[in-house]
Amino acid sequence: MADLILSPNLENADDFYADLLAAHDGLEKAGSDALNARLVLVLANHIGDNAVLAQAIKAAALTGE
């Protein structure tokens, strides 16, 4: 089982963030939420490891408090 990487690991994080914001530009909340849901599913499919995805869900739930 692989471990979820929680330390900074993204090259050009600012560019990714700018692209993400641009994808949401002009969307209503429902469209923005749908885009986020599709993105999560695409990335989950790419990761392809349920144990890592379970770690990610737990980590995201903890940071939402």
N, C-alpha and C positions, 0 to 999 in steps of 0.2 A: 504494500500500500504506500502510495506517495503521500507526502505531507503538503498541506496547503502552504504556499509561500505568502507570508504576511509582511515581510520587509519590502521596502521599495524595490521593484523589479521591472519597471516599465521604462524603456528607452523613450525619450522625448514625450514625457507625460503631458507637458503643456500642449503639444501638438494633438495628442489623443483627446485631451479635454476640449480643445477648440473644435475638433471634428465632431465630437459628441454634441456639443452645444449647437453647432451648425445643423446637425441632423434634426434637432428639436425645433429649430427656428421656424416660426410661423404655425406650429402645431397647437391645437387646443389641448387641454389637459388630457382628455381621453385619447387623443392621438399620441401624445407624448408618453402616456402610460403604456399604450400598446407597443410603441417602439421599444421602450425599456423591456417589456416582457419578451418581445421577439429577440432582442439582443441577449437577454439572459439565456434563452433557450438555445440560441446559436452558439454562444460561448460554452454552455453546459455540454452541448453535443461535441464541441471541439475538445473539451477536457476529457469527456468520456469515462470518467472514473467516479462512480457513485460515492465512494468513501471520501474523496477530495471534495466533491460537491456537498456532501453532508457537513464537512468541516467549514466550507464557505458559508453555508446557510447559518450555522451556529455563530460564526464570526460576525456575519452581517446582523443577525438578531441581537447580539450583544452590543454592537456599536449603535444600535437604534434607540437605546434607552437614554 
